[in-house]
Amino acid sequence: MNQSEIINKIQKLRNMLADLENTVRGGEEKAFSSIGGNFDELKKLVLSDEWPEAVPADLICDEKSEVDKTNRAQGVVEVLISEPVDGKRCLDFGTGEGHVTRELANHGAAYAMGYDIVNNFMKQGPRMQFTTEWKSVQDHGPYDVILISDVLDHLVDLDPVEALKRVKSVLNENGKVYLRRHNYMSRHGTHLYRQLNKAFLHLVFNEMEMTELIENPEPLPTYRYYFPIKTYTDQINQSGLVIKSDFRTTTPVEGIFERREILDRIFENTPYKHFPKIQMEVDFVDYVLEHQ
């Protein structure tokens, strides 16, 4: 079993514990591992054009395409970072293969460090470096710009508050952290759109039902924050960083999800007893953080 498989198993255990907690909180016994009575009808609906997409098809990155991954990285740097990186020392926390780190260097960063826990890095280029060792990140700091894009909600080896504290410890006195949080309650909360591009599957169907919809479903491990904005704010405050600004990317929730047969399933799979429209509308929250 490789490191990625071990991490995925750990997150599945965390999700099972979250499900158990919600069951106890609601005082109900929920069948997380069984096929629901109206599943066949809902499966037909999911596979029809009536069920909305999770993500516009033309925005889905082909993970096998270097062009797509490069374009996505360019977008991350140019959209999420609101200042020029020319001549600055930058850190990409959770860099993956390293495309964003490379783009930081291409955009003029004096030095770009890409950090991740798994070495799946591309070849290093000028003014860029990759590491799986936090000590190396510390040794090359502090950093003027730190980017954490769609990472904290999918961590399995580190608590998000602890991750933010680590980032704070290597942030330059006048530096900024650009943080994107990916809401579990959003229409694409677990990235299942990569296999079946339909909205809110993770809120409507349990794990066993998902195997009937998707062959070998591979949802990205995700913390199940049912009250995301409060949770994100609390985590930032606990880290000792300060929110300079925040911006929410939202998508209206279609009326189909207010149908009783779908809404009842959302109630079953979350702590809510009313339609959580506000929470489901939030796709991403982008923060600019700094020292106190």
Secondary structure, DSSP 8 states (H G I E B T S, - for coil): --HHHHHHHHHHHHHHHHHHHHHHHHT----TTS--TTHHHHHHHHTSTTS--SS-GGG---TT-HHHHHHHHHHHHHHH--S--TT-EEEEET-TTSHHHHHHHHTT-SEEEEE-SS-------TTEEEES-HHHHHHT--EEEEEEES-GGG-SSS-HHHHHHHHHHTEEEEEEEEEEEE-TTSTTTT-GGGTS--TTHHHHS-HHHHHHHSSS---------SSHHHHHHHHHHHHT-EEEEEEEEE----GGGGSHHHHHHHHHHSS-SS--HHHHHEEEEEEEEE--
